[in-house]
Amino acid sequence: MRSHTTFRQLEIFEAIARLGSFTRASEELYLTQPTVSMQMKKLTEAVGVPLIEQVGKKLHLTPDGQHLAQATREIFSTLDRFAMSVAERKGLKQGQLSLMAITTASYFAPRLLGEFSKLYPGIDVSLRVTNKEQVLASMADGLDDLYFVGQPPEDIDVVATPIMDNPIVVLAAPDHPLAHRKKIPLDRIAAEPWLMREKGSGTRNAIERMFSGHGLNIHPRLELGSNEAIKQAILVGLGISALSRDTLALNQPGQFAELDVEGFPILRHWYAVYPAARQLSVVARAFLEYLLDRAEAAPAAAVGKRSPEAKDVGR
Ligand code: PGA
């Protein structure tokens, strides 16, 4: 049958089988009715058994016709998948990826982008680092492809995928009197002079939630709008703070003391988030896949379990 059957004939047969009518098949395929009839006659001759029967005005597929209809559907869907994968790979050669990261995510996001850009050098990537308010506003308007945040928003319907651990650790100057103490009680550490990020910061929220969950309050001695400013203030002995361990990425080991405080580190995660209503571009999907593969390949650094903060975990 193969040497005498053309792709066009199978296409016509599939349309007739699906629409139950020569006329409608010819309209859908922009062919004349005699052409459709002629091609069906040739196909039936090539197969050697009847495929379609006419009962009154209605068309019916014979059992062989039904098998052939099934086979043609499978052929077409395989070809569609092939065409889609070619289009996807073509799409990945060039394209744009627009990302937004909340302040502290700036310590790891450029590294991830660097690795991804090496894999796909034709893709232009832009990363904006900003505060929570602007991240939420952009997310609500669907302006960027993906967002790196420490906590998925609750009032926007999003798909949030945990991509890495984000432990919040208590930091002090290396010569701080508590630097070598074990299991420092929470109420003891609450009495220290604290250096806090600005109100609304995810890090600050996590710390405040932790203390208030134990019936404690901390009184910031200084409020500083960046992780780097806090680190400087710690080093000159103005107080202690708790920050994401990622903020130490470029510091020498031993430059800060990580205090052993009960209840710390606070275990949080970094999430890649996008609005649920948004259809991810081919490029954004490839980037998300890359983040997930990376997380799976480095389980020590990745997050295995789903956090209660996550509203949905996409893949
Ligand atoms: P922040 O957010 O930079 O606003 O503290 C990070 C986080 O939510 O962990």
Residues whose N, C-alpha, C, O or C-beta is under 5 A from the ligand:
A	BS01	PGA	I102 T103 T104 G150 Q151 G200 S201 G202 T203 R204
